Amino acid sequence: MADAGKNSVIEIALKDSSGTIIQKNSNDFNPACLRSSGLSLSTDMLDTTCFNSTAIDSWRRKIEGLKDGSLTLDGDFDDTDDYAQVSLIDAFLKQNSGDYVGVKWYPFGTSGKSFQFDARVESFDPSTDVEDKVTVSYSLSTISAVTYA
């Protein structure tokens, strides 16, 4: 069943190196002014083709390797959003201290399932134009397994 993207909810918690939550946006509260989000998950496929396997049926043999993921968030920059956008900025600026974010992404709203994972903020890209508003883009890279429940 299709659903409107406007129902999506993102929960972000800033965590210290021990995993203790430092600050968290409240349940059912989207990061202010973010309008777009997308999760990309991938698996390395390792080629195990050997000399005799190509002679049998001419197909490569592959096994699954490591998994990886990233979440992109785009929208209007709001530095007064103390819980979500400021948490993302803090996590980006303090990565050497071990800070990272815990993420719950509900594509269909909180009545549906969520993708849950820990991530480091890989990029923080604010942008401004004289004829437009200040926008921002965040890219988060997974540092834990991603679950869907």
C-alpha positions as CSV (number, residue, x, y, z in Angstrom):
1,M,0.0,0.0,0.0
2,A,1.3,3.4,-0.9
3,D,1.5,6.2,1.6
4,A,2.3,9.9,1.5
5,G,5.9,10.8,2.3
6,K,4.7,13.6,4.5
7,N,3.9,11.0,7.2
8,S,7.6,9.9,7.6
9,V,9.1,10.4,11.0
10,I,12.8,10.5,11.9
11,E,14.0,10.2,15.5
12,I,17.6,11.2,16.2
13,A,19.5,10.7,19.4
14,L,23.0,12.1,20.0
15,K,25.1,9.5,21.8
16,D,28.5,9.6,23.4
17,S,31.2,7.0,22.8
18,S,29.8,4.7,25.4
19,G,26.3,4.7,23.8
20,T,24.7,6.9,26.4
21,I,22.1,9.3,24.9
22,I,23.1,12.9,25.3
23,Q,20.1,14.5,23.7
24,K,17.1,13.1,21.8
25,N,14.3,14.6,19.8
26,S,10.9,13.6,21.2
27,N,8.9,10.7,19.9
28,D,6.8,11.5,16.9
29,F,8.8,14.7,16.2
30,N,10.5,15.2,12.9
31,P,13.7,17.2,12.6
32,A,12.4,20.7,11.9
33,C,12.2,21.7,8.3
34,L,13.7,18.6,6.8
35,R,11.7,17.7,3.7
36,S,13.4,14.8,2.1
37,S,15.0,11.6,3.4
38,G,16.3,8.4,1.8
39,L,17.9,5.2,3.0
40,S,20.3,3.3,0.8
41,L,21.4,-0.2,1.8
42,S,23.9,-2.3,-0.1
43,T,25.9,-5.6,0.1
44,D,29.3,-6.2,-1.3
45,M,29.1,-9.1,-3.8
46,L,32.4,-11.0,-4.0
47,D,33.3,-12.9,-7.1
48,T,34.2,-16.5,-6.4
49,T,34.3,-17.6,-10.0
50,C,37.1,-20.1,-10.7
51,F,38.5,-21.7,-13.8
52,N,36.1,-24.6,-14.0
53,S,32.9,-22.7,-13.0
54,T,32.9,-20.7,-16.3
55,A,33.2,-23.9,-18.3
56,I,30.1,-25.3,-16.7
57,D,27.5,-22.6,-17.5
58,S,29.3,-19.4,-18.2
59,W,27.9,-17.6,-15.1
60,R,29.9,-15.9,-12.5
61,R,29.7,-17.3,-8.9
62,K,29.3,-14.7,-6.1
63,I,29.0,-14.7,-2.4
64,E,27.6,-12.0,-0.1
65,G,30.2,-9.8,1.7
66,L,29.8,-6.9,4.1
67,K,26.7,-4.7,4.2
68,D,26.7,-0.9,4.2
69,G,24.1,1.8,4.5
70,S,23.6,5.6,4.3
71,L,20.7,8.0,5.1
72,T,20.4,11.3,3.4
73,L,18.4,14.2,4.9
74,D,17.6,17.4,3.0
75,G,15.6,20.5,3.8
76,D,15.7,24.0,5.3
77,F,18.6,24.7,7.7
78,D,17.2,25.4,11.2
79,D,19.8,26.0,13.9
80,T,17.1,26.5,16.5
81,D,16.1,22.8,16.2
82,D,18.0,21.9,19.3
83,Y,17.2,18.2,19.3
84,A,17.6,17.0,15.7
85,Q,19.6,19.3,13.4
86,V,21.8,20.6,16.2
87,S,22.4,17.0,17.3
88,L,23.5,16.1,13.8
89,I,25.8,19.1,13.7
90,D,27.3,18.3,17.1
91,A,27.8,14.7,16.1
92,F,29.6,15.8,12.9
93,L,31.8,18.3,14.7
94,K,32.6,16.0,17.6
95,Q,33.3,12.7,15.8
96,N,36.9,12.6,17.1
97,S,35.3,12.4,20.6
98,G,33.4,9.3,19.5
99,D,29.9,11.0,19.4
100,Y,27.5,9.5,16.9
101,V,23.7,9.4,16.4
102,G,21.1,6.7,16.9
103,V,18.4,6.8,14.2
104,K,14.9,5.5,13.9
105,W,13.4,6.2,10.5
106,Y,9.7,5.5,10.0
107,P,8.9,5.8,6.3
108,F,5.2,5.4,6.9
109,G,4.8,7.2,10.2
110,T,5.1,5.9,13.7
111,S,2.1,3.5,13.2
112,G,4.4,1.5,10.9
113,K,7.7,-0.2,11.2
114,S,11.0,1.6,11.5
115,F,14.6,1.2,10.3
116,Q,16.9,1.5,13.3
117,F,20.7,1.9,13.3
118,D,23.6,3.9,14.7
119,A,25.4,6.3,12.3
120,R,28.1,8.8,12.0
121,V,27.4,12.1,10.2
122,E,29.6,11.8,7.1
123,S,28.7,15.2,5.6
124,F,27.0,18.4,6.7
125,D,26.3,20.8,3.8
126,P,24.6,24.1,4.5
127,S,24.0,26.3,1.5
128,T,22.7,29.8,0.9
129,D,21.7,31.8,-2.1
130,V,20.8,35.5,-2.3
131,E,17.4,34.6,-3.9
132,D,16.6,31.6,-1.8
133,K,16.4,30.3,1.8
134,V,19.3,28.6,3.6
135,T,19.2,24.9,3.0
136,V,21.0,21.9,4.4
137,S,21.9,18.3,3.4
138,Y,23.2,15.7,5.8
139,S,24.6,12.3,4.9
140,L,24.8,9.6,7.6
141,S,26.8,6.4,7.3
142,T,25.7,3.3,9.3
143,I,28.1,2.0,11.9
144,S,25.9,-0.8,13.2
145,A,23.5,-3.4,11.8
146,V,20.3,-2.0,10.4
147,T,17.1,-3.5,11.8
148,Y,13.5,-3.2,10.5
149,A,10.8,-3.8,13.1
